[in-house]
Amino acid sequence: MEVQTLCAEDCLNQTIEKYAELVYRLAFSQLKNQSDAEDVLQEVFLRYLRKQPAFESEEHGKAWFIRVTVNRCRSVWSSAWRRHHAELDESLAAEDPDYLDLRAAVCALPKKYRAVIHLFYYEDYTTAKIAALLRLKESTVRAQLTRARAMLRERLKGDWDGF
């Protein structure tokens, strides 16, 4: 029994190490708040512990964590607490001021654009994969990426090439 428990703990620790950064970054990019992102991170892994899903592949596991994270973020957005309280302005600590400018610009986007930008640029998903994950049409994802890039270009005033 003890050996079985140790194996389960090792598997859980490996899963957390593998997906925690992905879940946290996606939650933070959506919620723009460190404590909310940490709460979502905990809730996602609690859901993983309760459900203990069997993944067909590593890509299937990554997609599951992204889908659950997006759903939890939507729950936070729709909560009564969120609707009736103002957000604190938080930013990630980083040494590179350009990174902070870019992060601030991405966080300033409307929430529907933050998800597609994060998944496309930070997680390297194709528009087809993003559409499947977010349950949108692929043309909608492409349109949102185009609009988000235009907003970022305007906000950053041409400081960043590649958008």
Backbone as CSV, one residue per row, in Angstrom:
resi,resn,N_x,N_y,N_z,CA_x,CA_y,CA_z,C_x,C_y,C_z
1,MET,0.828,-1.196,0.000,0.000,0.000,0.000,0.871,1.257,0.000
2,GLU,1.941,1.255,0.793,2.813,2.401,0.908,3.547,2.669,-0.409
3,VAL,3.987,1.613,-1.094,4.678,1.750,-2.370,3.732,2.335,-3.415
4,GLN,2.489,1.893,-3.403,1.493,2.393,-4.340,1.241,3.889,-4.114
5,THR,1.199,4.309,-2.869,1.005,5.717,-2.536,2.180,6.548,-3.019
6,LEU,3.412,6.032,-2.853,4.595,6.757,-3.308,4.590,6.907,-4.824
7,CYS,4.183,5.880,-5.551,4.109,5.954,-7.009,3.084,6.991,-7.440
8,ALA,1.943,7.016,-6.764,0.902,7.991,-7.087,1.392,9.414,-6.824
9,GLU,2.108,9.608,-5.716,2.663,10.923,-5.402,3.678,11.352,-6.444
10,ASP,4.539,10.427,-6.875,5.533,10.743,-7.900,4.858,11.145,-9.210
11,CYS,3.819,10.406,-9.598,3.082,10.731,-10.824,2.435,12.110,-10.714
12,LEU,1.845,12.395,-9.574,1.222,13.693,-9.357,2.267,14.805,-9.421
13,ASN,3.390,14.609,-8.750,4.449,15.619,-8.760,4.974,15.861,-10.173
14,GLN,5.125,14.807,-10.954,5.578,14.952,-12.341,4.556,15.725,-13.159
15,THR,3.293,15.427,-12.954,2.234,16.116,-13.691,2.201,17.594,-13.318
16,ILE,2.329,17.881,-12.044,2.340,19.275,-11.586,3.539,20.006,-12.180
17,GLU,4.713,19.406,-12.131,5.906,20.035,-12.696,5.747,20.283,-14.194
18,LYS,5.090,19.365,-14.869,4.938,19.450,-16.322,3.961,20.544,-16.734
19,TYR,2.850,20.714,-16.002,1.770,21.591,-16.458,1.527,22.832,-15.608
20,ALA,2.152,22.951,-14.463,1.856,24.076,-13.561,2.168,25.424,-14.203
21,GLU,3.292,25.534,-14.859,3.660,26.819,-15.469,2.681,27.192,-16.579
22,LEU,2.303,26.234,-17.393,1.325,26.453,-18.460,0.006,26.958,-17.886
23,VAL,-0.502,26.276,-16.875,-1.779,26.639,-16.263,-1.691,28.028,-15.634
24,TYR,-0.620,28.287,-14.899,-0.478,29.579,-14.228,-0.381,30.721,-15.243
25,ARG,0.467,30.562,-16.260,0.645,31.636,-17.244,-0.658,31.931,-17.983
26,LEU,-1.372,30.879,-18.357,-2.640,31.077,-19.055,-3.654,31.766,-18.134
27,ALA,-3.740,31.323,-16.904,-4.674,31.937,-15.947,-4.296,33.398,-15.688
28,PHE,-3.015,33.662,-15.535,-2.582,35.041,-15.277,-2.871,35.931,-16.480
29,SER,-2.624,35.412,-17.682,-2.882,36.226,-18.872,-4.373,36.516,-19.020
30,GLN,-5.215,35.619,-18.547,-6.659,35.825,-18.637,-7.184,36.718,-17.520
31,LEU,-6.699,36.530,-16.315,-7.278,37.199,-15.148,-6.531,38.459,-14.725
32,LYS,-5.282,38.600,-15.158,-4.447,39.760,-14.834,-4.291,39.972,-13.330
33,ASN,-4.326,38.910,-12.580,-4.258,39.025,-11.133,-3.556,37.780,-10.598
34,GLN,-2.474,37.991,-9.867,-1.661,36.880,-9.383,-2.439,35.955,-8.451
35,SER,-3.180,36.498,-7.521,-3.885,35.637,-6.566,-4.999,34.838,-7.241
36,ASP,-5.708,35.449,-8.194,-6.727,34.701,-8.933,-6.089,33.597,-9.770
37,ALA,-4.951,33.889,-10.383,-4.250,32.880,-11.187,-3.790,31.719,-10.309
38,GLU,-3.315,32.028,-9.108,-2.904,30.966,-8.180,-4.108,30.127,-7.745
39,ASP,-5.247,30.789,-7.520,-6.464,30.053,-7.157,-6.886,29.111,-8.286
40,VAL,-6.843,29.607,-9.511,-7.203,28.771,-10.659,-6.237,27.603,-10.773
41,LEU,-4.957,27.857,-10.572,-3.955,26.790,-10.610,-4.310,25.687,-9.616
42,GLN,-4.631,26.071,-8.400,-5.005,25.084,-7.385,-6.285,24.340,-7.765
43,GLU,-7.268,25.057,-8.260,-8.531,24.430,-8.628,-8.356,23.448,-9.785
44,VAL,-7.518,23.801,-10.742,-7.277,22.911,-11.887,-6.635,21.610,-11.411
45,PHE,-5.651,21.708,-10.522,-4.993,20.486,-10.063,-5.862,19.698,-9.082
46,LEU,-6.731,20.365,-8.356,-7.706,19.636,-7.539,-8.669,18.857,-8.439
47,ARG,-9.091,19.487,-9.512,-9.966,18.808,-10.464,-9.239,17.613,-11.088
48,TYR,-7.953,17.787,-11.374,-7.154,16.685,-11.919,-7.096,15.528,-10.912
49,LEU,-6.883,15.865,-9.636,-6.824,14.820,-8.592,-8.157,14.083,-8.452
50,ARG,-9.248,14.830,-8.505,-10.561,14.199,-8.343,-10.922,13.320,-9.536
51,LYS,-10.678,13.821,-10.728,-11.080,13.100,-11.943,-10.080,12.018,-12.345
52,GLN,-8.814,12.291,-12.108,-7.717,11.410,-12.519,-7.919,10.908,-13.948
53,PRO,-7.980,11.848,-14.902,-8.221,11.450,-16.291,-7.037,10.685,-16.867
54,ALA,-7.330,9.764,-17.744,-6.285,9.016,-18.459,-6.083,9.711,-19.800
55,PHE,-4.886,10.178,-20.047,-4.597,10.900,-21.276,-4.044,9.944,-22.325
56,GLU,-4.529,10.114,-23.553,-4.085,9.279,-24.659,-2.672,9.634,-25.102
57,SER,-2.313,10.904,-24.930,-0.991,11.377,-25.336,-0.648,12.615,-24.515
58,GLU,0.572,13.079,-24.674,0.985,14.287,-23.971,0.184,15.488,-24.474
59,GLU,-0.093,15.519,-25.775,-0.882,16.593,-26.361,-2.309,16.594,-25.798
60,HIS,-2.870,15.416,-25.593,-4.208,15.301,-25.005,-4.195,15.849,-23.571
61,GLY,-3.164,15.538,-22.815,-3.045,16.051,-21.449,-2.930,17.562,-21.419
62,LYS,-2.104,18.103,-22.328,-1.927,19.552,-22.391,-3.246,20.225,-22.758
63,ALA,-3.961,19.651,-23.712,-5.249,20.208,-24.120,-6.254,20.163,-22.967
64,TRP,-6.242,19.078,-22.189,-7.154,18.955,-21.045,-6.873,20.070,-20.037
65,PHE,-5.601,20.291,-19.713,-5.255,21.331,-18.737,-5.613,22.718,-19.254
66,ILE,-5.427,22.978,-20.537,-5.793,24.277,-21.104,-7.303,24.469,-21.046
67,ARG,-8.060,23.464,-21.440,-9.525,23.553,-21.447,-10.066,23.810,-20.038
68,VAL,-9.556,23.064,-19.054,-10.019,23.233,-17.669,-9.618,24.613,-17.143
69,THR,-8.421,25.077,-17.487,-7.972,26.400,-17.056,-8.865,27.496,-17.632
70,VAL,-9.158,27.411,-18.919,-10.037,28.399,-19.552,-11.414,28.388,-18.892
71,ASN,-11.937,27.205,-18.624,-13.246,27.108,-17.966,-13.222,27.710,-16.572
72,ARG,-12.169,27.459,-15.818,-12.068,28.019,-14.462,-11.948,29.545,-14.527
73,CYS,-11.215,30.055,-15.512,-11.100,31.510,-15.663,-12.460,32.121,-15.977
74,ARG,-13.229,31.457,-16.808,-14.575,31.946,-17.120,-15.442,31.965,-15.870
75,SER,-15.263,30.979,-15.012,-16.015,30.954,-13.751,-15.636,32.138,-12.874
76,VAL,-14.348,32.458,-12.844,-13.899,33.601,-12.054,-14.484,34.882,-12.625
77,TRP,-14.458,35.035,-13.951,-15.009,36.243,-14.583,-16.475,36.422,-14.267
78,SER,-17.212,35.335,-14.196,-18.659,35.448,-14.003,-19.071,35.465,-12.532
79,SER,-18.125,35.345,-11.630,-18.467,35.324,-10.210,-18.978,36.691,-9.748
80,ALA,-19.838,36.675,-8.774,-20.401,37.914,-8.232,-19.304,38.790,-7.637
81,TRP,-18.338,38.181,-7.015,-17.228,38.927,-6.407,-16.510,39.746,-7.464
82,ARG,-16.209,39.137,-8.580,-15.485,39.797,-9.666,-16.312,40.939,-10.278
83,ARG,-17.619,40.757,-10.372,-18.469,41.777,-10.969,-18.613,43.007,-10.079
84,HIS,-18.433,42.842,-8.761,-18.702,43.944,-7.837,-17.460,44.531,-7.172
85,HIS,-16.289,44.101,-7.580,-15.067,44.621,-6.979,-14.072,45.021,-8.061
86,ALA,-13.318,46.082,-7.790,-12.309,46.551,-8.734,-11.045,45.700,-8.588
87,GLU,-10.345,45.547,-9.693,-9.111,44.767,-9.682,-7.944,45.628,-9.212
88,LEU,-6.986,44.992,-8.584,-5.725,45.648,-8.282,-4.828,45.492,-9.493
89,ASP,-4.026,46.473,-9.782,-3.123,46.393,-10.913,-1.853,45.678,-10.476
90,GLU,-1.627,44.509,-11.034,-0.443,43.730,-10.691,0.331,43.431,-11.955
91,SER,1.637,43.257,-11.807,2.442,42.828,-12.945,3.441,41.801,-12.459
92,LEU,3.878,40.965,-13.397,4.882,39.961,-13.061,6.229,40.646,-12.897
93,ALA,7.009,40.167,-11.958,8.341,40.711,-11.773,9.237,40.197,-12.888
94,ALA,9.911,41.104,-13.555,10.825,40.733,-14.621,11.866,41.836,-14.744
95,GLU,13.054,41.466,-15.162,14.110,42.455,-15.282,14.021,43.231,-16.586
96,ASP,13.510,42.628,-17.630,13.470,43.237,-18.945,12.269,44.175,-19.069
97,PRO,12.500,45.487,-19.191,11.376,46.419,-19.292,10.546,46.204,-20.560
98,ASP,11.179,45.734,-21.645,10.422,45.437,-22.863,9.417,44.326,-22.613
99,TYR,9.826,43.333,-21.835,8.916,42.242,-21.501,7.733,42.771,-20.697
100,LEU,8.012,43.666,-19.754,6.929,44.244,-18.953,5.974,45.051,-19.824
101,ASP,6.521,45.797,-20.800,5.666,46.557,-21.718,4.779,45.625,-22.521
102,LEU,5.361,44.550,-23.027,4.594,43.592,-23.814,3.544,42.907,-22.948
103,ARG,3.925,42.472,-21.752,2.979,41.804,-20.844,1.835,42.749,-20.495
104,ALA,2.163,44.003,-20.226,1.120,44.984,-19.900,0.191,45.197,-21.094
105,ALA,0.763,45.243,-22.289,-0.053,45.433,-23.493,-0.977,44.234,-23.712
106,VAL,-0.465,43.031,-23.505,-1.300,41.834,-23.662,-2.393,41.820,-22.598
107,CYS,-2.057,42.167,-21.381,-3.052,42.182,-20.302,-4.117,43.266,-20.512
108,ALA,-3.779,44.299,-21.261,-4.733,45.368,-21.516,-5.744,45.005,-22.606
109,LEU,-5.476,43.927,-23.335,-6.408,43.494,-24.377,-7.716,43.015,-23.753
110,PRO,-8.825,43.104,-24.486,-10.064,42.479,-24.009,-9.836,40.977,-23.813
111,LYS,-10.569,40.375,-22.882,-10.292,38.996,-22.485,-10.390,37.994,-23.628
112,LYS,-11.275,38.226,-24.599,-11.394,37.264,-25.691,-10.144,37.249,-26.564
113,TYR,-9.381,38.339,-26.582,-8.154,38.397,-27.363,-6.947,37.870,-26.592
114,ARG,-6.974,38.016,-25.272,-5.833,37.550,-24.463,-5.617,36.047,-24.619
115,ALA,-6.688,35.281,-24.643,-6.558,33.821,-24.732,-5.923,33.400,-26.045
116,VAL,-6.391,33.966,-27.152,-5.841,33.546,-28.442,-4.394,33.986,-28.597
117,ILE,-4.067,35.173,-28.130,-2.671,35.647,-28.186,-1.777,34.743,-27.354
118,HIS,-2.212,34.424,-26.136,-1.398,33.576,-25.262,-1.178,32.193,-25.889
119,LEU,-2.244,31.576,-26.344,-2.117,30.232,-26.897,-1.309,30.221,-28.193
120,PHE,-1.431,31.256,-29.006,-0.717,31.299,-30.276,0.771,31.599,-30.073
121,TYR,1.094,32.640,-29.315,2.484,33.067,-29.176,3.248,32.390,-28.038
122,TYR,2.600,32.151,-26.915,3.311,31.588,-25.774,3.291,30.057,-25.774
123,GLU,2.219,29.466,-26.273,2.102,28.005,-26.258,2.298,27.382,-27.638
124,ASP,2.485,28.203,-28.674,2.756,27.751,-30.043,1.669,26.847,-30.622
125,TYR,0.423,27.151,-30.339,-0.682,26.399,-30.922,-1.058,27.005,-32.270
126,THR,-1.528,26.169,-33.168,-2.047,26.639,-34.448,-3.440,27.211,-34.231
127,THR,-3.925,27.940,-35.230,-5.270,28.496,-35.103,-6.317,27.380,-35.045
128,ALA,-6.064,26.278,-35.741,-7.002,25.147,-35.696,-7.074,24.560,-34.289
129,LYS,-5.922,24.384,-33.640,-5.893,23.846,-32.274,-6.561,24.809,-31.292
130,ILE,-6.283,26.097,-31.462,-6.880,27.094,-30.570,-8.402,27.076,-30.720
131,ALA,-8.858,26.982,-31.954,-10.303,26.926,-32.204,-10.928,25.728,-31.505
132,ALA,-10.263,24.593,-31.571,-10.790,23.393,-30.911,-10.781,23.552,-29.394
133,LEU,-9.707,24.111,-28.856,-9.595,24.269,-27.408,-10.620,25.257,-26.850
134,LEU,-10.831,26.341,-27.579,-11.735,27.385,-27.090,-13.161,27.232,-27.617
135,ARG,-13.356,26.193,-28.410,-14.671,25.916,-29.006,-15.181,27.099,-29.829
136,LEU,-14.297,27.566,-30.702,-14.619,28.654,-31.612,-14.380,28.183,-33.039
137,LYS,-14.878,28.931,-34.006,-14.559,28.646,-35.397,-13.125,29.104,-35.660
138,GLU,-12.452,28.407,-36.563,-11.074,28.768,-36.877,-11.000,30.189,-37.443
139,SER,-11.987,30.568,-38.246,-12.008,31.925,-38.805,-12.155,32.973,-37.696
140,THR,-12.879,32.635,-36.637,-13.028,33.543,-35.498,-11.690,33.734,-34.804
141,VAL,-10.951,32.643,-34.633,-9.628,32.724,-33.993,-8.701,33.596,-34.833
142,ARG,-8.680,33.376,-36.141,-7.822,34.182,-37.013,-8.207,35.662,-36.940
143,ALA,-9.501,35.950,-36.930,-9.961,37.345,-36.832,-9.551,37.955,-35.494
144,GLN,-9.690,37.182,-34.416,-9.305,37.696,-33.096,-7.798,37.937,-33.027
145,LEU,-7.000,37.060,-33.625,-5.554,37.273,-33.667,-5.218,38.542,-34.443
146,THR,-5.861,38.740,-35.563,-5.613,39.938,-36.376,-5.966,41.202,-35.597
147,ARG,-7.122,41.195,-34.966,-7.541,42.367,-34.183,-6.618,42.599,-32.993
148,ALA,-6.241,41.519,-32.314,-5.360,41.641,-31.145,-3.992,42.178,-31.552
149,ARG,-3.466,41.689,-32.675,-2.164,42.194,-33.160,-2.250,43.684,-33.471
150,ALA,-3.352,44.103,-34.090,-3.527,45.528,-34.400,-3.574,46.360,-33.118
151,MET,-4.287,45.854,-32.116,-4.359,46.558,-30.830,-2.981,46.628,-30.173
152,LEU,-2.241,45.520,-30.230,-0.900,45.508,-29.643,0.031,46.453,-30.403
153,ARG,-0.053,46.445,-31.716,0.778,47.319,-32.535,0.507,48.773,-32.177
154,GLU,-0.763,49.119,-32.037,-1.137,50.490,-31.691,-0.641,50.847,-30.288
155,ARG,-0.829,49.931,-29.373,-0.432,50.194,-27.982,1.081,50.312,-27.832
156,LEU,1.811,49.486,-28.558,3.274,49.481,-28.450,3.917,50.472,-29.418
157,LYS,3.121,51.084,-30.284,3.579,52.129,-31.201,4.784,51.686,-32.050
158,GLY,4.748,50.485,-32.577,5.788,50.028,-33.487,7.084,49.619,-32.822
159,ASP,7.123,49.561,-31.477,8.340,49.144,-30.792,8.658,47.683,-31.038
160,TRP,7.637,46.886,-31.387,7.826,45.450,-31.542,7.562,45.064,-32.987
161,ASP,8.532,44.473,-33.605,8.345,43.920,-34.947,7.826,42.516,-34.794
162,GLY,7.122,42.018,-35.773,6.657,40.640,-35.735,5.195,40.485,-35.387
163,PHE,4.499,41.568,-35.088,3.068,41.466,-34.832,2.382,41.778,-36.097
